[in-house]
Structures are given as C-alpha cells and as structure tokens.
Amino acid sequence: MSDAWLLGRARELIAAVQRTERSEQLKVIETLDELLDETQRRGEPVLVAQLLRAAALARLVTRGMVDEAEQLLDEMLAHTKRHGLALLRADAHALRGRRLVLAGQEDAALTEIARALALLDDAPSADLQMGRRAWDRLLSSALNDCWIVLNQLGVYEAAEEVITRAHQAIRDSAGPHEITLQLMNRVKMLLGWGLRLERVGRYDEAGEKFRTAASMAIAVEAPFAESLFPREAGVPAVDQVGVLAASLAFAAPNSAHIDRLRRLHGTQGYPHENILVTIALSRCLEVDGLRDEALDVLLEARHTQAEDNSQPSMRLNLVRELARLGDGEQGGDAKSSVEPESKPTSPLADYAATLEAELWSLRESQIATLDTRREHERLSAEHGAITQQALQDPLTGLPNRRALDERLRSLAASAMAQPLAVALVDLDGFKDVNDQHSHAEGDDVLRVVASTLRDALRGDDLVARYGGDEFIVLLPGAPLSAATQALNRSVKAVASLPHHLSHGVTLSVGLVSLRPQERAEEVLSRADAAMYQAKRGGGNQIASSPQPGGEPEEQPVDDPTFDAGEHT
C-alpha cells in the first residue's frame, strides 16, 4: 500500500462514514484505526496527522463515539505542533471546537476556532515539498472544519467569510468531490441563515438565501455524480441528498416536493440536516392543506432530536416552526418564505419576538468575540515565535544553550526531577565531513543527528545543542542505569543511519548524575570529562562517572557483553 493509496482510502471512508448506518460507521472506524496504525509505523509526519484527523472525525460523526475523539485530537495537536504542520494543527483546533459544540460548550468552541483561524491567517502560502495541490487541499479542509463550527453556532457572517476562503484555496485544483462538498456546505449554511433571518422578520432576505441555495443544489448535480459520496448511479442528487431536496422546497414550497422529501425524511445524515428536511416537508404539507400531518412531522422531529447538540440554532428553528404552525399562522406565497399574515399578536408572541431580537443582537457580540480572540491568538503566537527564536538553535531547531541553562536550573531545583542524568554528546568524525565535503553537508549531518537523538529519547527528556557538534541531554527522574539504556538506543540509532545521511559519524557520550548542591557548570564539566574518556576508548560508546571522584568507564555500543542496565 502506497502512502497515496492510504490517504485516498481514508478520504473515501470519511465521505462514507457521514452517510451510513451506525453499524457501518463502526466498521469504518475500525478500518481507519488499522490505517492509522500502518501510517504510524511508517512515520511520515503529514500522513500520520491526516490519518489522526480521519480517525477523530469518524468518531465525531458517530453516535456514542464522540468522547473517543478527544484523545486522538490531543495526539493530533501534539504531533502537528512537534512537526511544525501549521495547517493540520489548525484543523486539530477546529475539530476540537466541533467536539466542544457537541458537549454544549459553545464559548470554548469559539475560542478553538479563533486559534485555528489565527494559525491559518499566518500560515505560509505553500509548502513546495508537499506540492501546491496537496497544500491547497489541506488548507481548504482546515477552513471547512472551521466553517462547520461557525455554522453550528449560527455565526453566519463569519462562516461565509471562511467558506469563501476555502473555495478560493481549491478553485484552481479542486476535483469533483471538493466541488460537491463546497456546494453542499454552502446550501446548508444558506438554509440555516434564511431560517435565522425569518425569526427576526426579515423575510425578503430569507427568501433570497433560499433561492440562492436552490440554484446551488441544481449546480451540484454534475460534480456529485463523480464525487466520493455514497450514491445511486443515474439518480439525481436532489433525490438522494436531503439538504439539496430541502433547498428546492424552501425556495418554492408546494406539493411537488412532498413525495421526495418523505422518502428522504429521517434517512442517514447529520441531525441538523434532518431538521432542514423536516421543516421543508412540513411547509410543503402546510401549503397542500395537510396541516395536521405537518405538525406531526415537526413533533416527531422534536422528539427524535431532543438529545442532539450539534447545532443549537437549528433546534431553535424547529421549535419556532412548531410554534408558528401551532399558533395558526398561515403560509405566504409559495414563491417566498413562510411569512405570517398581519394580525394582532398575543403577549407571548411579543415576548418571543423580543427574545429573538435580543438573540440577533448577540450574534454581533459573537462575531466581535471571535475577531478579538482571533487577534489575541495571532499576537500570542507572534510573541511566542519571537521568544522561541531566542531559545532555539536555528540550525537544528533544538533548544539552544540559553534554554538549556534555564531548564537545567529548573530541574536541579525540583525534587520531582531527581535523580537527574546529564549527558554530553559529541560527534565522532564530524571534522572529516566538513573537510572532505562541505560545511553545508556538515549542517545536514547535524540536523539528521539532532532529529535522531531527540526521537530516540523519552518525551520529557531535553536535547539541546551545546555548540559546534556537541549536544547536551537532560534525563529527569532517570538513574544512571535507565539513562544509559536510553542513550544506548540513541548511539545505536545514529550508528545505523544510512551513510549518505550521516557520512559515518558516530556518538561519544559522557554520562553523569547531578550531585546534591552541584552547580550547572560543575556537572557539565564532569560530563565533558566522561565524554573525552569515551573518545579515548575509540568513540561510538558511552562513558559514565557515577561516584564522586570515580574514574569514568566506557562501553562500546557494539560490545555483545554490554548490559546497559548493569553498566556503571
């Protein structure tokens, strides 16, 4: 299985999982987990991040599996941050926002979207190694996931801005599936927006939204036939996708849509999509004089969607439709949205109208909050980048000497970090690389060794560039035996690198344990002395000095009698 095949298969499964029964969704999740395991064995960072996204997203759309998505999203966020994958890191924040909406934490969800958008605002234009089309697809995907949350929260003006950016990202390279997804997302947004406008009495604007959605539903026919969505060949998209059929009915509610909407009503899809189909069906039934059936359809939907938190604004639309129909308001012209006739209003209706007006004004507060948090996140990231540059070695990306000094002081003062192992690592044969090749080749070797050294150690161990071809490793909570095992893995990993990457360099390691009340320069001096002992022994080995005043000992890495757990 090639990497491209794995990614393509994941995309197919994500398209399928959103419109299948729960039993099939669970099978999709199992398959995606297998694909994720395979990609993690391969270790390609972008592919791993994309499969983490797919596995998390499948759980977000499967009833009863949302909580399982949290750990995957945390892993995705940590992975993308570690590997500098800005677009996929933003997507992780967007998906966390989606999970928070499902948990009823709308304000926290808005903060996650602000973080995602701030990352996307500052993302570079493209990664040339990845390819422009793949980059654009990742950007569009992240923006779409932001859009979903804004649409769920009913922040339609901001959602419109984001989905327009998503369209611009792929307009030159989009395939049929991306085009279908964009159009269907716009249809859903316009229908929800139109219903929201109706709730504050802006019926002309609502009708315009419905008519625009209907025109997009017609335009989606051609790309839908070639998309990845599960579909029945030869059957129009409006006869297969409820939200598309609903858009035609909202634009012109009449009896011609009833049979189609009845067939699609309650079929597999997002809960809020089912609400759109329900409201569209009830309006067509109302226009056809079937008022009692229209009420029954709405009441059934209210019961079945009682526990759904995926789109709070859409649930209010359903309740409002029930109140409107139950209060005896009559539908308007079949060519426009449903508008009540002019008549005296009850105190309860006045109260509802006042609440709607207040909710409408709150949407401006939501938009302002989003913009403020977005700018705050952008400035915080900018400040963090400046701070990181001051503490980061520009060549290897590792912490520099200043960061090392701060971390060493902190760990030395922490009882939780004891015992603290300190290692000084020097490259054997590095001077020959610079002399026989070039300093550019030498820089490449340093980067490769730095990455290999870091990846072979524990997550809470610190690897810093000390200067030249020397590195310092801090291993908190590690006695010398455990530290020797960990560093032995690093030495072997570097020695096993392909020659074209390492040019044959190996590691000499001096390992010591911090003594009580010992100053930083003292422990580093002892580590340096132990490292030179390893050098004198021929390199590619570890030497340690565990006892005060003890003579350092060394062990070749390839010595078959070497037991790292017993070495002192």
N, C-alpha and C positions, 0 to 999 in steps of 0.2 A: 504494500500500500504506500503510494507516494504521499508526501505532505499535502499536495494539491488535492489528491483524492480524499484524504481525511477531512480537509476543510470543506470540500464540496459536499461530502456526505453529511457533515454536521449542519450545513446550511439547509439541505433537504429535510433533515429531521426537525429542525427548528420551524420550518414552514409547515410541516405536517402536524407537529405537536399542538399547534394552536387551534386546530380544527378537527380533532379526533376525540373519540370517547376516552374516558379516564383509563380504562384498561389498556388501551393502545398508548396513551400518554406514558404510562408506567413502563411499558416496553421501550419506548423511545428514550426515556431517562436511563434505563439500564444500558442501552446501546451507546448513548452518549458518554456514560461513565467509562465504558470499555475503550472508546476512542480517546477519552481524556487520559486514561492510564497509559495508552500507547504513546501519545504525544509527550507525556511527562518522561517516559523512558528515553525518547529521542532528545528532549531537552531544548528544542528550538523555541526561544522565548515568545515570539509573536504567535506561533501556532498554539503553544500552551495557553496563552492568555485568551485566544479566541475559543478554545475548547472549554476553558473555565467559564467563559461567558455563556456558551451554548448550554452547558450543564446547569448553570444557575437559572438561565432564562426558562428552560424547560420546566423547572420546579416552580418558578413564579406563576406560570400559566396553568399549573396542575393543582386541582383542589386538594388541600391537605398536605401539600409538599412545600409550602412557602417557607416554613421555618428552616428546612434543609438548605435553602438557597443562601442563607446568611453566612455560613462558614465558607462556602465557595466564593462568595463575593468578597469576604475578608481576604481570602487567599489570592483572589484576582487583584485586589487593590495592592497588597503587599508585593506581589510578583511584578506588576506593571510599574510600581514605584522603584523597585530594585533595578529593573532593566531599562528604566527611562522611556517607557512606552506611553507617551502622553495621551494619545487618542483612546487607547484601551483603558488607561487609568480613568479618563473622563467617563468612559462608558460604565466602568465599575461604580462610580459615584451615581450615575443616572439610574442604574439598576437597583442600587441601594435606596434611592429615592422611591422607586416603584414598590419595593418591599415595604417601605415605611408608609406609603399610602394605603396598602393593604392592611397594615397594622393600625390604621386610623391616626397616624402621627403626621398630619399634613404639614405642620410648620417645619418639622425636621426634614421632611421630604423636600420642601422648598430650599432648605439650606444645602442639601446634597446636589440639587440641580444648579444652584449658584456656583458650587465648587466645580461641577462638571463644565459649565459654560465658561468659567474663568480659565480653566485649563485649555478649552478649545479656542478661546479668544487669543491665547498666547502660543498656541501650537505652531510649529514651523509650517511652511506652505506644503512641503512634501519631503518624504524620505526617498532619496534616489535609489538606495539599495533595495527598497521594498517594491518600487515601481509605482508610477503615478495612479494607475487604475486601482491597485490594491489599497493605496493610501486614501484615495477618494472614497472608496467603499467603506473603509474603517471610519472615516470622518462622518460620512452620511449615516452610518449605523449608530454612532455615538449621539449624533444630533437627533435621530429618530427616537432613541431611547429617552433623551431629554424631553422631546416633544410629547411622548406618551404621558409622562408625569404631569406636564403643564396642562395637557388636555384633560387628564383625570381630575385635576384640581379646578378646571374651568377657567384658567388664566389664558383666555383665547388669544388676546392680542400678542402676548409673549410667545404663545405656541405658534402663531402664524409666522412670526419672525424666524423662529428656529426651524420650522419645516421648510421655509423658503431657502434658508441656508443649506439644508440637507439636499434639496433639489438642485441647487447650484453646484454642490460638490460633485454630483454624479451626472449632470446633464450631458457631458461630452462622452461619458464612457458607460452609461447605465445600460444594463441588459433588461430583458422583458420583466424579470422578477422585481428588480429595483423600481422600474417604472410603475408596475402594478401596485407595489407596496406604497409608493408615494401617493398615487392617486386615491387608493383606498383610505389611507390615513387622512388625506385632505377631506374626503367625503365624510368620514366620521366626525372630524373637527367641525366642519361647516354645519352638520346637522345638530350637534350639541350646541354650537354657537347660536344657531337660529332659535332653538328652543329656549335658550337663555334670554335672548332678546324678546321673545314673546312674553316671558314672565314679567318684563318691565313695560309691556305695552308697545314695543317698537316693532309692530307687525310688518311694516313695509320692508324694513331692513332684514327681518327674519325671512320673509318671502324671497328676498334676493339671495340670501345664503342658501335656501333650499333649492332654488333654481340653478345656482352655480354647482351645487353638489350633484344635481341630476345630470347636468351636462358632463361632469367628470365621470359619473357612473357609466355613461354611454361611451366615453373615450377609453375606459379601461378594458373594453371587450377584447381588442386585438392583443395587447400585451398579456392579458390574463391567460389567454389560450396557450402561451409559451412560458408561463411562469412556473415556479416550483410548488405553488399551492395545490393541494389535492383537489381534483376537479373531474367532472364528467365530460369526456370529449364530445364536441359538437353541440353542447348545451350552453346557451348564453350565460355570461357571468351573472346577470341580474336574476337568473333563475337558480343560481347556486349560492350566491353570497347575499345574506340577509340585509346587510347595511346598504348594498347597492340597490336592491329592490325597494328598501325603505326610502331612499333618496328620491326615487321617481314618485312614490306615493306622497311624500311631504310636499313636493313641488305642485302636485295636482291630485289631491285625494279624491278618489272615485272608486266605483265598484270594479273597474277593470283590474285593479291591483289585488283584490281580495284573495282570489284563489292562490296566487303566487305567494303572498305573504302568509297565508295559512300553512302552506307547505313548509316555508322556511321558519315559521314561528317556533321557537323552542329548540331548533337544531343546534348542533355544537358550534360554539363561538364564544367570544368574550361576553360576560354577563351584561355589560352596558350596551353591547351591540344588540343583544336580545331585547333590551328595553327600547331601543330605537325601532326595532321591528314591531314590537308590541304597540307602541304609540302610533306608528304609521298605520298598522292594521285597525286599531280602534277608530282612527279618524276616517278611514275608508268605510268601515262598518257604520259609523255615525252618519256619514253623507248618504249611505244607502238605506238609511232608516232603521238600521239594526242596533238601536241604542242599547238595549239590554245586553246583547252579545258583546258590544264594545266595552261596557262596564265589566262584564265577566272576564274578558281578556285582560283588562287592566288590573282587576283584583287578583287574578291568578298570578300575574307577573309580580305584583307587590308581595305576595306570599312567597313565591319561589326565590325572589331576590332579596329577601329580608336580611340575610346574613352577608350580603355582598358589600364590600367596602372599596371596590376597585375604582369607583367614580362617584364620589358623593354628590356632585352636581347633577348627574344623570338620575340618581334616585329621587332628587327633588323634582326633576321634570316629570317623573312618573306620578309622584304624589300630586303635583299640580294638575296633571291631566285628569286624574281621578276626581279632584275637587271641582275642576271646570265642568266635567261631564255630569257629575253627580249634582251639581248646583243648577243644572238645567240650561246652561249657556248653549246657544246654537252655533253650529259651524258657519263660517262665512262662505265666500265664493270659492268654488272648487279650484280656482286657479291661484289662490293665495293661501297663506297660513290661516289657521283657525283663529278667528277674532270674535270676541263676544259682542252681541248687539248692545246698543246703548240702552241702559235701563237703570233704575235706582239700585244702588248697591247696599248690601247689608253691612252692619258694623264689623262682622267677621271678615267680609271681603275687603273692607277698608283696612283692617288690621293686617291682612295678608299682603295687600298692596304696599303698605308702609314698610313691612319687613323686607319685601322684595327690593324696594328702593334702597333700603339700608344695605342689603347684601350686595347690590350692584355697586354701591359706592365703595364697599370693602374690597372689591376686585382691584380698584385703583391702588389701594393700600398694599394688596398682594404684589402688584407689579412693581411698586416703589420698593417694597421689601426685597424682592428678587434682585432688582437693579443695585440696591445698596449692598446686599450681601455678595453679589457677583463682583462688584468693585473692591469690596473688602478682601475677598479671596484672591483677587488678582494682585492687589498690593501686598498681601501677606506672602504670596508666592514669590513676588519680585524681591521682597525683603529677604525671604528665606534663601533665594538663589544667591543673593549677594553675600549673605552670611556663610552659605555653603562653600562659595568660592574661596572665602578667606580661610576655610578649614579643610580644603580639598586639594590634593595634588592634581594639577591639571593634566598630567600625562597619563596616569593610571586610574584616576577617579577615586583613589583610596584617600582616607584621611591623611592629612599632612602632619608635620612634626608638631605644629601648634595644637592640632586636635588631639594628637597622641598625648602630649603633656597634660592637657586638661582631663582626658579620660583616665590616665594613669593616676593622677592626683585623686580623682573621684573614687576610683576602685580601691586605692590604698586606704582611703578613709572609711570604706564601707565594710562592716563585719560580714555582710552577706556575700561579698566577693571573695572572701578568704577560703582556702588558700588561693593566692593569685600567682599563676605561672607567667613568666615573661620570657619571650624568645627573641633573639636577634638572628635574622636570616640574611645570608649573603649568597650571591650567585657565583658558582664556580665556572670559570671560563668565559665570563662576560666580557673581559677586556679583549679577548680574541675576536669576539663578534664585531666589536667596534673597529678593531684594527684590520680585520680581514674582509669585512663587508662595508658597513657604513653606520653612522650614528642613527640614521633613520631605521635601519634594520635592528639596531640595538634598542631603540624605543619600542619597536614592535614586540621584541622579546620581553621587555619589561612589562608591557601591557598583558601579554599572554600569561606570564608567570604570576603577575598580581592577581589576575582573574582566577587562575588555577589554585593558587594558595588560598584565596578567600572562599572559593566554592568547596574546598576540601575540609573546611573547619566548621564548627558549630555556628548557629545563627547569632549567638550573643558574644562570640569571640571577635576581637578587633584586630584587623590587619591594617597597618599604617606604613606609608613609605617614609623611611628614616632619612634617606638621602642617597644619591647615586644608585647603586644596585643593592642597597640594604633595606630590609623591611623589619618592622617590629610587630610581634604578635602578642596580644594580651589575652589570657585564657582565664577568666574569673571562675572561681569555685572549682578549679582543676588541680588536684595533686599532681606531682611530677609524673607519676605512672600514667595517669589519664592524659596529661598534656603530651607525653612522649608518644602515645598511641595516635593522638590526633595529628601531631606534626609528622609522624612517620607516614601517615596517609598523604600528607602534602608533599613530602620529599619524593615518595614513590610516584605520585601523580605528575610531578614536574619531570622526573626522570623518564616517564613513559610517554611524554609528549612527542608527536611527530617531529622529526629533525628539522623540517622546513619551518616549523613554528618556533622551536626552542634553540636551534643551532647547537644542540648538545649541551646546553648549560644544565647544571645541577645545583642543589642547595646544600650549603653548610649551615647548620643550625646550632646556636648556643642557647641552652635552656636552663633557666634558674627559677627559683621560687622566692617571692618577695619576703624579706625578713621583717619582723616587728620593728617599727620606727625607722625603717630604712628609707633613705631619700631616693628620688627618682634617678638621679644621676649615678647613684651607687649601684642600684640594681641593674641599670643599663650597662654600666662598666663591667659588672660580673658576667652579664650575658655576652658582652663583646669578647671577654677573655675566653669564655667557653666556646664561642664561635670559632676563634682562631685555633683552639685546640682541635676542633673538627676539621679545620682546614689542613692542619699539620698531619692529620690522620689520612689525608687523601681526598677529603670532601665527600659530598653525597651522603652525609650522615649527620647524626645528632650527638652533641656532647652536652652533658649537664653537670651542674655543681650543686648538689642538694644540701650539703652540710657547710656550715660556716667554716671557711678555711680549707674545705675539702678540695682535692685535686679533680678537675673536670675529667670525665671519662667520655669516650666516644664509641659509637657503634655504626659500622657501615650498614646502609639500608638493605643491601642485598645479602647480608650475612644470614644463612639459614638457621643459625642457633640463636638469633636475636629474638628475645621475648620482650616486647615493649612494656608489658605490664609489670615486669620484674626489674627492668633496667634502672639503675641509679647512677 
